[in-house]
């Protein structure tokens, strides 16, 4: 993939709460769904994802860089897990 | 899949901003990454997902129900798009 003339790599980071960690947002969504009449739904868990474009040509280097981004910013590794998808 | 003795269906809803809609959170993450020294990253876009467990046996009915949940609560269809994955 190119941005202008420079090759780039796309990455997606999926960040979710570790099993067993309370998900207040998920609970709130679940209660709202019940209030809207959706009775048969439970176990609502929320997660987030980040799409990134990296000025990089080597998928391995891209993964290492995104790994560092996760450790430093994108995920709170105490309560969250993350998964990195590298395109290309 | 069973919950106790009752069959359930798992669904995942991916909700993201429509193309062209400004993503302030993505911009904030991008600036933070640059401040941490990750210069070669841009176009950061954020998205969210919901994992749901439905007391349902028919995947078609499950999809219809989750579609209604998206329209009523899970997605702001003015600025967001959503994709529904039904397990099973």
N, CA and C atoms of all chains as a GROMACS GRO file, in nm:
protein
  528
    1UNK      N    1   0.083  -0.119   0.000
    1UNK     CA    2   0.000   0.000   0.000
    1UNK      C    3   0.088   0.125   0.000
    2UNK      N    4   0.041   0.230  -0.065
    2UNK     CA    5   0.122   0.352  -0.079
    2UNK      C    6   0.048   0.471  -0.018
    3UNK      N    7   0.121   0.561   0.041
    3UNK     CA    8   0.060   0.689   0.079
    3UNK      C    9   0.138   0.793   0.001
    4UNK      N   10   0.077   0.847  -0.102
    4UNK     CA   11   0.156   0.935  -0.189
    4UNK      C   12   0.256   0.841  -0.254
    5UNK      N   13   0.386   0.861  -0.232
    5UNK     CA   14   0.482   0.769  -0.295
    5UNK      C   15   0.540   0.674  -0.190
    6UNK      N   16   0.507   0.695  -0.064
    6UNK     CA   17   0.574   0.620   0.042
    6UNK      C   18   0.495   0.493   0.077
    7UNK      N   19   0.564   0.376   0.082
    7UNK     CA   20   0.494   0.252   0.119
    7UNK      C   21   0.454   0.257   0.266
    8UNK      N   22   0.333   0.209   0.297
    8UNK     CA   23   0.287   0.206   0.436
    8UNK      C   24   0.233   0.067   0.469
    9UNK      N   25   0.219   0.043   0.596
    9UNK     CA   26   0.157  -0.082   0.645
    9UNK      C   27   0.042  -0.044   0.736
   10UNK      N   28  -0.071  -0.112   0.718
   10UNK     CA   29  -0.186  -0.087   0.805
   10UNK      C   30  -0.187  -0.189   0.919
   11UNK      N   31  -0.225  -0.143   1.037
   11UNK     CA   32  -0.237  -0.234   1.152
   11UNK      C   33  -0.368  -0.207   1.223
   12UNK      N   34  -0.422  -0.311   1.284
   12UNK     CA   35  -0.540  -0.294   1.370
   12UNK      C   36  -0.509  -0.357   1.505
   13UNK      N   37  -0.537  -0.282   1.610
   13UNK     CA   38  -0.515  -0.331   1.747
   13UNK      C   39  -0.652  -0.349   1.814
   14UNK      N   40  -0.678  -0.470   1.862
   14UNK     CA   41  -0.802  -0.499   1.935
   14UNK      C   42  -0.767  -0.501   2.084
   15UNK      N   43  -0.836  -0.420   2.163
   15UNK     CA   44  -0.810  -0.414   2.307
   15UNK      C   45  -0.938  -0.448   2.382
   16UNK      N   46  -0.929  -0.548   2.468
   16UNK     CA   47  -1.047  -0.588   2.546
   16UNK      C   48  -1.010  -0.613   2.691
   17UNK      N   49  -1.109  -0.616   2.777
   17UNK     CA   50  -1.084  -0.640   2.918
   17UNK      C   51  -1.050  -0.787   2.940
   18UNK      N   52  -0.960  -0.813   3.034
   18UNK     CA   53  -0.927  -0.951   3.068
   18UNK      C   54  -1.051  -1.019   3.126
   19UNK      N   55  -1.060  -1.150   3.108
   19UNK     CA   56  -1.172  -1.226   3.164
   19UNK      C   57  -1.175  -1.202   3.315
   20UNK      N   58  -1.294  -1.185   3.368
   20UNK     CA   59  -1.306  -1.167   3.512
   20UNK      C   60  -1.301  -1.022   3.555
   21UNK      N   61  -1.254  -0.934   3.468
   21UNK     CA   62  -1.252  -0.791   3.503
   21UNK      C   63  -1.392  -0.734   3.477
   22UNK      N   64  -1.446  -0.667   3.576
   22UNK     CA   65  -1.581  -0.610   3.565
   22UNK      C   66  -1.587  -0.511   3.449
   23UNK      N   67  -1.698  -0.514   3.373
   23UNK     CA   68  -1.713  -0.425   3.258
   23UNK      C   69  -1.835  -0.335   3.283
   24UNK      N   70  -1.815  -0.224   3.354
   24UNK     CA   71  -1.929  -0.137   3.386
   24UNK      C   72  -2.003  -0.088   3.262
   25UNK      N   73  -1.925  -0.059   3.155
   25UNK     CA   74  -1.989  -0.011   3.032
   25UNK      C   75  -2.077  -0.123   2.973
   26UNK      N   76  -2.024  -0.244   2.975
   26UNK     CA   77  -2.102  -0.356   2.926
   26UNK      C   78  -2.229  -0.375   3.006
   27UNK      N   79  -2.217  -0.360   3.138
   27UNK     CA   80  -2.335  -0.374   3.226
   27UNK      C   81  -2.439  -0.265   3.193
   28UNK      N   82  -2.389  -0.143   3.171
   28UNK     CA   83  -2.481  -0.031   3.141
   28UNK      C   84  -2.555  -0.058   3.010
   29UNK      N   85  -2.480  -0.107   2.909
   29UNK     CA   86  -2.542  -0.136   2.779
   29UNK      C   87  -2.647  -0.247   2.798
   30UNK      N   88  -2.611  -0.348   2.878
   30UNK     CA   89  -2.703  -0.460   2.900
   30UNK      C   90  -2.834  -0.411   2.964
   31UNK      N   91  -2.819  -0.327   3.065
   31UNK     CA   92  -2.940  -0.275   3.132
   31UNK      C   93  -3.024  -0.193   3.034
   32UNK      N   94  -2.956  -0.113   2.951
   32UNK     CA   95  -3.031  -0.032   2.854
   32UNK      C   96  -3.103  -0.119   2.753
   33UNK      N   97  -3.037  -0.225   2.710
   33UNK     CA   98  -3.101  -0.317   2.614
   33UNK      C   99  -3.224  -0.381   2.679
   34UNK      N  100  -3.210  -0.420   2.805
   34UNK     CA  101  -3.327  -0.478   2.874
   34UNK      C  102  -3.438  -0.375   2.882
   35UNK      N  103  -3.401  -0.252   2.914
   35UNK     CA  104  -3.503  -0.145   2.926
   35UNK      C  105  -3.572  -0.120   2.792
   36UNK      N  106  -3.500  -0.147   2.683
   36UNK     CA  107  -3.560  -0.128   2.549
   36UNK      C  108  -3.644  -0.249   2.508
   37UNK      N  109  -3.645  -0.350   2.596
   37UNK     CA  110  -3.729  -0.466   2.565
   37UNK      C  111  -3.653  -0.586   2.511
   38UNK      N  112  -3.522  -0.576   2.504
   38UNK     CA  113  -3.443  -0.691   2.457
   38UNK      C  114  -3.408  -0.778   2.579
   39UNK      N  115  -3.502  -0.865   2.615
   39UNK     CA  116  -3.485  -0.940   2.740
   39UNK      C  117  -3.378  -1.049   2.728
   40UNK      N  118  -3.372  -1.115   2.615
   40UNK     CA  119  -3.290  -1.236   2.604
   40UNK      C  120  -3.144  -1.210   2.573
   41UNK      N  121  -3.085  -1.102   2.626
   41UNK     CA  122  -2.944  -1.073   2.600
   41UNK      C  123  -2.872  -1.060   2.734
   42UNK      N  124  -2.751  -1.115   2.741
   42UNK     CA  125  -2.673  -1.102   2.865
   42UNK      C  126  -2.525  -1.114   2.831
   43UNK      N  127  -2.442  -1.100   2.937
   43UNK     CA  128  -2.298  -1.113   2.918
   43UNK      C  129  -2.241  -1.012   2.820
   44UNK      N  130  -2.295  -0.889   2.820
   44UNK     CA  131  -2.245  -0.788   2.726
   44UNK      C  132  -2.105  -0.743   2.769
   45UNK      N  133  -2.010  -0.753   2.677
   45UNK     CA  134  -1.872  -0.710   2.703
   45UNK      C  135  -1.830  -0.612   2.594
   46UNK      N  136  -1.765  -0.503   2.634
   46UNK     CA  137  -1.724  -0.404   2.535
   46UNK      C  138  -1.575  -0.418   2.508
   47UNK      N  139  -1.533  -0.371   2.392
   47UNK     CA  140  -1.391  -0.370   2.355
   47UNK      C  141  -1.370  -0.253   2.261
   48UNK      N  142  -1.243  -0.222   2.235
   48UNK     CA  143  -1.214  -0.112   2.142
   48UNK      C  144  -1.107  -0.155   2.045
   49UNK      N  145  -1.097  -0.083   1.934
   49UNK     CA  146  -0.991  -0.116   1.838
   49UNK      C  147  -0.936   0.015   1.780
   50UNK      N  148  -0.812   0.006   1.737
   50UNK     CA  149  -0.744   0.121   1.676
   50UNK      C  150  -0.692   0.078   1.539
   51UNK      N  151  -0.724   0.155   1.439
   51UNK     CA  152  -0.664   0.134   1.307
   51UNK      C  153  -0.550   0.234   1.293
   52UNK      N  154  -0.434   0.184   1.250
   52UNK     CA  155  -0.314   0.269   1.239
   52UNK      C  156  -0.253   0.254   1.101
   53UNK      N  157  -0.189   0.360   1.054
   53UNK     CA  158  -0.112   0.352   0.930
   53UNK      C  159   0.033   0.383   0.966
   54UNK      N  160   0.124   0.291   0.931
   54UNK     CA  161   0.264   0.305   0.970
   54UNK      C  162   0.352   0.327   0.848
   55UNK      N  163   0.445   0.423   0.858
   55UNK     CA  164   0.544   0.443   0.751
   55UNK      C  165   0.648   0.333   0.768
   56UNK      N  166   0.619   0.216   0.716
   56UNK     CA  167   0.705   0.099   0.738
   56UNK      C  168   0.688   0.004   0.620
   57UNK      N  169   0.792  -0.073   0.590
   57UNK     CA  170   0.778  -0.171   0.480
   57UNK      C  171   0.788  -0.314   0.533
   58UNK      N  172   0.849  -0.328   0.651
   58UNK     CA  173   0.873  -0.462   0.706
   58UNK      C  174   0.764  -0.498   0.808
   59UNK      N  175   0.677  -0.597   0.776
   59UNK     CA  176   0.569  -0.633   0.870
   59UNK      C  177   0.619  -0.670   1.009
   60UNK      N  178   0.737  -0.732   1.015
   60UNK     CA  179   0.792  -0.770   1.145
   60UNK      C  180   0.825  -0.648   1.229
   61UNK      N  181   0.889  -0.551   1.165
   61UNK     CA  182   0.923  -0.426   1.237
   61UNK      C  183   0.794  -0.355   1.277
   62UNK      N  184   0.696  -0.357   1.185
   62UNK     CA  185   0.568  -0.289   1.214
   62UNK      C  186   0.506  -0.351   1.338
   63UNK      N  187   0.507  -0.486   1.346
   63UNK     CA  188   0.447  -0.553   1.462
   63UNK      C  189   0.520  -0.514   1.592
   64UNK      N  190   0.653  -0.509   1.585
   64UNK     CA  191   0.732  -0.471   1.703
   64UNK      C  192   0.698  -0.330   1.749
   65UNK      N  193   0.685  -0.240   1.652
   65UNK     CA  194   0.652  -0.100   1.685
   65UNK      C  195   0.513  -0.092   1.749
   66UNK      N  196   0.416  -0.161   1.689
   66UNK     CA  197   0.279  -0.155   1.742
   66UNK      C  198   0.273  -0.221   1.879
   67UNK      N  199   0.352  -0.326   1.898
   67UNK     CA  200   0.361  -0.391   2.030
   67UNK      C  201   0.405  -0.288   2.135
   68UNK      N  202   0.505  -0.209   2.100
   68UNK     CA  203   0.554  -0.106   2.194
   68UNK      C  204   0.446  -0.001   2.218
   69UNK      N  205   0.371   0.035   2.114
   69UNK     CA  206   0.262   0.132   2.130
   69UNK      C  207   0.156   0.077   2.227
   70UNK      N  208   0.129  -0.052   2.217
   70UNK     CA  209   0.030  -0.114   2.306
   70UNK      C  210   0.078  -0.109   2.450
   71UNK      N  211   0.204  -0.146   2.470
   71UNK     CA  212   0.260  -0.149   2.605
   71UNK      C  213   0.264  -0.009   2.666
   72UNK      N  214   0.288   0.091   2.583
   72UNK     CA  215   0.305   0.226   2.638
   72UNK      C  216   0.177   0.308   2.644
   73UNK      N  217   0.081   0.278   2.552
   73UNK     CA  218  -0.035   0.369   2.545
   73UNK      C  219  -0.169   0.301   2.519
   74UNK      N  220  -0.171   0.214   2.417
   74UNK     CA  221  -0.302   0.171   2.366
   74UNK      C  222  -0.376   0.075   2.460
   75UNK      N  223  -0.301   0.003   2.543
   75UNK     CA  224  -0.369  -0.092   2.632
   75UNK      C  225  -0.320  -0.075   2.775
   76UNK      N  226  -0.411  -0.090   2.868
   76UNK     CA  227  -0.373  -0.094   3.009
   76UNK      C  228  -0.354  -0.242   3.043
   77UNK      N  229  -0.229  -0.285   3.036
   77UNK     CA  230  -0.201  -0.429   3.041
   77UNK      C  231  -0.232  -0.491   3.178
   78UNK      N  232  -0.266  -0.408   3.276
   78UNK     CA  233  -0.306  -0.464   3.406
   78UNK      C  234  -0.443  -0.529   3.394
   79UNK      N  235  -0.533  -0.465   3.321
   79UNK     CA  236  -0.671  -0.516   3.312
   79UNK      C  237  -0.714  -0.548   3.169
   80UNK      N  238  -0.628  -0.517   3.073
   80UNK     CA  239  -0.668  -0.540   2.934
   80UNK      C  240  -0.572  -0.633   2.861
   81UNK      N  241  -0.625  -0.702   2.762
   81UNK     CA  242  -0.540  -0.780   2.670
   81UNK      C  243  -0.552  -0.713   2.532
   82UNK      N  244  -0.456  -0.740   2.446
   82UNK     CA  245  -0.463  -0.680   2.311
   82UNK      C  246  -0.419  -0.782   2.207
   83UNK      N  247  -0.469  -0.760   2.085
   83UNK     CA  248  -0.429  -0.847   1.973
   83UNK      C  249  -0.396  -0.754   1.858
   84UNK      N  250  -0.287  -0.782   1.788
   84UNK     CA  251  -0.241  -0.696   1.679
   84UNK      C  252  -0.259  -0.768   1.546
   85UNK      N  253  -0.330  -0.706   1.454
   85UNK     CA  254  -0.341  -0.758   1.316
   85UNK      C  255  -0.261  -0.664   1.227
   86UNK      N  256  -0.165  -0.724   1.154
   86UNK     CA  257  -0.084  -0.645   1.060
   86UNK      C  258  -0.130  -0.680   0.917
   87UNK      N  259  -0.163  -0.579   0.839
   87UNK     CA  260  -0.209  -0.604   0.702
   87UNK      C  261  -0.087  -0.617   0.610
   88UNK      N  262  -0.092  -0.719   0.524
   88UNK     CA  263   0.016  -0.730   0.424
   88UNK      C  264   0.129  -0.820   0.474
   89UNK      N  265  -2.381  -2.374   2.163
   89UNK     CA  266  -2.328  -2.331   2.292
   89UNK      C  267  -2.440  -2.332   2.396
   90UNK      N  268  -2.409  -2.366   2.515
   90UNK     CA  269  -2.512  -2.378   2.620
   90UNK      C  270  -2.482  -2.283   2.734
   91UNK      N  271  -2.587  -2.227   2.794
   91UNK     CA  272  -2.568  -2.155   2.919
   91UNK      C  273  -2.652  -2.231   3.019
   92UNK      N  274  -2.586  -2.306   3.106
   92UNK     CA  275  -2.663  -2.396   3.191
   92UNK      C  276  -2.722  -2.496   3.093
   93UNK      N  277  -2.854  -2.507   3.083
   93UNK     CA  278  -2.910  -2.604   2.988
   93UNK      C  279  -2.965  -2.533   2.864
   94UNK      N  280  -2.966  -2.400   2.865
   94UNK     CA  281  -3.032  -2.325   2.758
   94UNK      C  282  -2.933  -2.294   2.645
   95UNK      N  283  -2.971  -2.327   2.518
   95UNK     CA  284  -2.883  -2.294   2.405
   95UNK      C  285  -2.875  -2.143   2.386
   96UNK      N  286  -2.755  -2.094   2.356
   96UNK     CA  287  -2.738  -1.951   2.333
   96UNK      C  288  -2.663  -1.929   2.203
   97UNK      N  289  -2.667  -1.808   2.154
   97UNK     CA  290  -2.590  -1.769   2.036
   97UNK      C  291  -2.506  -1.647   2.075
   98UNK      N  292  -2.379  -1.649   2.034
   98UNK     CA  293  -2.292  -1.534   2.060
   98UNK      C  294  -2.288  -1.443   1.939
   99UNK      N  295  -2.287  -1.312   1.964
   99UNK     CA  296  -2.277  -1.216   1.854
   99UNK      C  297  -2.171  -1.112   1.890
  100UNK      N  298  -2.108  -1.059   1.787
  100UNK     CA  299  -2.015  -0.947   1.807
  100UNK      C  300  -2.056  -0.835   1.713
  101UNK      N  301  -2.067  -0.714   1.767
  101UNK     CA  302  -2.103  -0.597   1.686
  101UNK      C  303  -1.982  -0.504   1.680
  102UNK      N  304  -1.937  -0.473   1.560
  102UNK     CA  305  -1.827  -0.378   1.540
  102UNK      C  306  -1.888  -0.244   1.499
  103UNK      N  307  -1.856  -0.139   1.572
  103UNK     CA  308  -1.911  -0.006   1.543
  103UNK      C  309  -1.796   0.090   1.518
  104UNK      N  310  -1.796   0.154   1.402
  104UNK     CA  311  -1.689   0.249   1.371
  104UNK      C  312  -1.746   0.374   1.308
  105UNK      N  313  -1.666   0.480   1.306
  105UNK     CA  314  -1.711   0.605   1.247
  105UNK      C  315  -1.715   0.592   1.095
  106UNK      N  316  -1.814   0.658   1.034
  106UNK     CA  317  -1.819   0.661   0.888
  106UNK      C  318  -1.695   0.733   0.835
  107UNK      N  319  -1.654   0.694   0.713
  107UNK     CA  320  -1.540   0.761   0.650
  107UNK      C  321  -1.570   0.911   0.641
  108UNK      N  322  -1.469   0.990   0.669
  108UNK     CA  323  -1.489   1.135   0.657
  108UNK      C  324  -1.536   1.200   0.785
  109UNK      N  325  -1.586   1.120   0.880
  109UNK     CA  326  -1.628   1.177   1.009
  109UNK      C  327  -1.502   1.196   1.095
  110UNK      N  328  -1.484   1.314   1.149
  110UNK     CA  329  -1.366   1.343   1.231
  110UNK      C  330  -1.363   1.251   1.353
  111UNK      N  331  -1.243   1.204   1.388
  111UNK     CA  332  -1.227   1.112   1.501
  111UNK      C  333  -1.137   1.180   1.605
  112UNK      N  334  -1.194   1.261   1.692
  112UNK     CA  335  -1.112   1.334   1.791
  112UNK      C  336  -1.028   1.240   1.878
  113UNK      N  337  -1.089   1.126   1.913
  113UNK     CA  338  -1.016   1.031   1.998
  113UNK      C  339  -0.896   0.974   1.922
  114UNK      N  340  -0.918   0.945   1.796
  114UNK     CA  341  -0.808   0.896   1.713
  114UNK      C  342  -0.697   1.000   1.703
  115UNK      N  343  -0.738   1.125   1.686
  115UNK     CA  344  -0.640   1.234   1.676
  115UNK      C  345  -0.559   1.244   1.807
  116UNK      N  346  -0.630   1.234   1.919
  116UNK     CA  347  -0.563   1.245   2.050
  116UNK      C  348  -0.462   1.130   2.068
  117UNK      N  349  -0.502   1.011   2.027
  117UNK     CA  350  -0.412   0.895   2.038
  117UNK      C  351  -0.290   0.918   1.949
  118UNK      N  352  -0.316   0.969   1.830
  118UNK     CA  353  -0.206   0.992   1.734
  118UNK      C  354  -0.105   1.092   1.792
  119UNK      N  355  -0.156   1.201   1.848
  119UNK     CA  356  -0.066   1.302   1.906
  119UNK      C  357   0.013   1.241   2.022
  120UNK      N  358  -0.053   1.160   2.103
  120UNK     CA  359   0.016   1.097   2.217
  120UNK      C  360   0.125   1.002   2.168
  121UNK      N  361   0.094   0.928   2.063
  121UNK     CA  362   0.195   0.835   2.009
  121UNK      C  363   0.316   0.914   1.958
  122UNK      N  364   0.288   1.025   1.891
  122UNK     CA  365   0.400   1.108   1.842
  122UNK      C  366   0.480   1.161   1.960
  123UNK      N  367   0.411   1.203   2.063
  123UNK     CA  368   0.480   1.256   2.183
  123UNK      C  369   0.565   1.148   2.250
  124UNK      N  370   0.525   1.022   2.234
  124UNK     CA  371   0.603   0.912   2.292
  124UNK      C  372   0.718   0.870   2.201
  125UNK      N  373   0.726   0.938   2.084
  125UNK     CA  374   0.838   0.910   1.996
  125UNK      C  375   0.806   0.819   1.878
  126UNK      N  376   0.680   0.783   1.864
  126UNK     CA  377   0.639   0.700   1.748
  126UNK      C  378   0.604   0.794   1.633
  127UNK      N  379   0.707   0.836   1.560
  127UNK     CA  380   0.684   0.938   1.459
  127UNK      C  381   0.610   0.884   1.337
  128UNK      N  382   0.642   0.761   1.296
  128UNK     CA  383   0.593   0.712   1.168
  128UNK      C  384   0.454   0.653   1.170
  129UNK      N  385   0.363   0.708   1.251
  129UNK     CA  386   0.226   0.657   1.257
  129UNK      C  387   0.129   0.770   1.226
  130UNK      N  388   0.024   0.741   1.152
  130UNK     CA  389  -0.077   0.844   1.121
  130UNK      C  390  -0.209   0.774   1.088
  131UNK      N  391  -0.310   0.857   1.063
  131UNK     CA  392  -0.442   0.805   1.027
  131UNK      C  393  -0.502   0.716   1.134
  132UNK      N  394  -0.479   0.749   1.263
  132UNK     CA  395  -0.533   0.664   1.370
  132UNK      C  396  -0.686   0.680   1.376
  133UNK      N  397  -0.756   0.569   1.368
  133UNK     CA  398  -0.903   0.570   1.377
  133UNK      C  399  -0.944   0.473   1.487
  134UNK      N  400  -1.040   0.514   1.568
  134UNK     CA  401  -1.084   0.426   1.677
  134UNK      C  402  -1.218   0.363   1.642
  135UNK      N  403  -1.246   0.250   1.702
  135UNK     CA  404  -1.376   0.182   1.684
  135UNK      C  405  -1.405   0.105   1.813
  136UNK      N  406  -1.528   0.057   1.825
  136UNK     CA  407  -1.563  -0.020   1.944
  136UNK      C  408  -1.638  -0.146   1.903
  137UNK      N  409  -1.643  -0.241   1.995
  137UNK     CA  410  -1.719  -0.363   1.964
  137UNK      C  411  -1.789  -0.411   2.091
  138UNK      N  412  -1.898  -0.481   2.069
  138UNK     CA  413  -1.978  -0.536   2.179
  138UNK      C  414  -1.991  -0.687   2.157
  139UNK      N  415  -1.959  -0.763   2.260
  139UNK     CA  416  -1.985  -0.906   2.255
  139UNK      C  417  -2.115  -0.930   2.332
  140UNK      N  418  -2.204  -1.006   2.273
  140UNK     CA  419  -2.336  -1.029   2.333
  140UNK      C  420  -2.364  -1.179   2.337
  141UNK      N  421  -2.441  -1.221   2.436
  141UNK     CA  422  -2.489  -1.360   2.441
  141UNK      C  423  -2.641  -1.353   2.436
  142UNK      N  424  -2.700  -1.424   2.338
  142UNK     CA  425  -2.844  -1.418   2.316
  142UNK      C  426  -2.908  -1.552   2.347
  143UNK      N  427  -3.019  -1.546   2.419
  143UNK     CA  428  -3.098  -1.668   2.442
  143UNK      C  429  -3.176  -1.695   2.314
  144UNK      N  430  -3.111  -1.758   2.218
  144UNK     CA  431  -3.170  -1.777   2.085
  144UNK      C  432  -3.111  -1.902   2.023
  145UNK      N  433  -3.185  -1.967   1.936
  145UNK     CA  434  -3.130  -2.086   1.869
  145UNK      C  435  -3.118  -2.062   1.719
  146UNK      N  436  -3.194  -1.964   1.667
  146UNK     CA  437  -3.196  -1.940   1.523
  146UNK      C  438  -3.104  -1.823   1.489
  147UNK      N  439  -2.992  -1.851   1.417
  147UNK     CA  440  -2.898  -1.742   1.382
  147UNK      C  441  -2.966  -1.626   1.308
  148UNK      N  442  -3.062  -1.658   1.224
  148UNK     CA  443  -3.133  -1.553   1.149
  148UNK      C  444  -3.208  -1.459   1.242
  149UNK      N  445  -3.280  -1.519   1.337
  149UNK     CA  446  -3.354  -1.438   1.434
  149UNK      C  447  -3.256  -1.358   1.519
  150UNK      N  448  -3.144  -1.423   1.555
  150UNK     CA  449  -3.043  -1.354   1.637
  150UNK      C  450  -2.993  -1.230   1.563
  151UNK      N  451  -2.965  -1.245   1.433
  151UNK     CA  452  -2.914  -1.132   1.354
  151UNK      C  453  -3.018  -1.019   1.349
  152UNK      N  454  -3.145  -1.056   1.331
  152UNK     CA  455  -3.253  -0.955   1.326
  152UNK      C  456  -3.261  -0.880   1.458
  153UNK      N  457  -3.251  -0.954   1.568
  153UNK     CA  458  -3.257  -0.890   1.701
  153UNK      C  459  -3.140  -0.795   1.721
  154UNK      N  460  -3.020  -0.841   1.685
  154UNK     CA  461  -2.901  -0.758   1.705
  154UNK      C  462  -2.906  -0.636   1.614
  155UNK      N  463  -2.960  -0.655   1.495
  155UNK     CA  464  -2.979  -0.541   1.402
  155UNK      C  465  -3.065  -0.433   1.471
  156UNK      N  466  -3.173  -0.476   1.535
  156UNK     CA  467  -3.261  -0.381   1.604
  156UNK      C  468  -3.187  -0.316   1.721
  157UNK      N  469  -3.103  -0.392   1.791
  157UNK     CA  470  -3.023  -0.334   1.901
  157UNK      C  471  -2.930  -0.226   1.847
  158UNK      N  472  -2.872  -0.250   1.731
  158UNK     CA  473  -2.780  -0.152   1.672
  158UNK      C  474  -2.855  -0.024   1.637
  159UNK      N  475  -2.971  -0.042   1.574
  159UNK     CA  476  -3.050   0.074   1.530
  159UNK      C  477  -3.097   0.156   1.650
  160UNK      N  478  -3.128   0.088   1.760
  160UNK     CA  479  -3.186   0.160   1.874
  160UNK      C  480  -3.083   0.209   1.976
  161UNK      N  481  -2.968   0.137   1.985
  161UNK     CA  482  -2.878   0.174   2.095
  161UNK      C  483  -2.729   0.168   2.061
  162UNK      N  484  -2.686   0.057   2.001
  162UNK     CA  485  -2.542   0.031   1.995
  162UNK      C  486  -2.467   0.121   1.896
  163UNK      N  487  -2.538   0.172   1.795
  163UNK     CA  488  -2.468   0.256   1.697
  163UNK      C  489  -2.546   0.386   1.674
  164UNK      N  490  -2.473   0.494   1.657
  164UNK     CA  491  -2.536   0.619   1.616
  164UNK      C  492  -2.528   0.621   1.463
  165UNK      N  493  -2.635   0.580   1.399
  165UNK     CA  494  -2.629   0.554   1.254
  165UNK      C  495  -2.611   0.681   1.171
  166UNK      N  496  -2.617   0.797   1.236
  166UNK     CA  497  -2.590   0.921   1.162
  166UNK      C  498  -2.441   0.930   1.129
  167UNK      N  499  -2.356   0.893   1.224
  167UNK     CA  500  -2.211   0.908   1.203
  167UNK      C  501  -2.136   0.775   1.211
  168UNK      N  502  -2.206   0.668   1.244
  168UNK     CA  503  -2.136   0.539   1.260
  168UNK      C  504  -2.193   0.433   1.168
  169UNK      N  505  -2.105   0.337   1.132
  169UNK     CA  506  -2.151   0.216   1.062
  169UNK      C  507  -2.130   0.099   1.158
  170UNK      N  508  -2.198  -0.011   1.134
  170UNK     CA  509  -2.179  -0.127   1.222
  170UNK      C  510  -2.179  -0.256   1.139
  171UNK      N  511  -2.110  -0.356   1.192
  171UNK     CA  512  -2.107  -0.487   1.128
  171UNK      C  513  -2.140  -0.591   1.236
  172UNK      N  514  -2.222  -0.686   1.203
  172UNK     CA  515  -2.266  -0.788   1.299
  172UNK      C  516  -2.206  -0.924   1.261
  173UNK      N  517  -2.134  -0.985   1.355
  173UNK     CA  518  -2.087  -1.122   1.336
  173UNK      C  519  -2.168  -1.212   1.429
  174UNK      N  520  -2.232  -1.315   1.371
  174UNK     CA  521  -2.309  -1.410   1.452
  174UNK      C  522  -2.230  -1.541   1.458
  175UNK      N  523  -2.206  -1.591   1.577
  175UNK     CA  524  -2.129  -1.715   1.592
  175UNK      C  525  -2.224  -1.834   1.577
  176UNK      N  526  -2.178  -1.934   1.499
  176UNK     CA  527  -2.262  -2.057   1.489
  176UNK      C  528  -2.358  -2.051   1.371
   0.00000   0.00000   0.00000
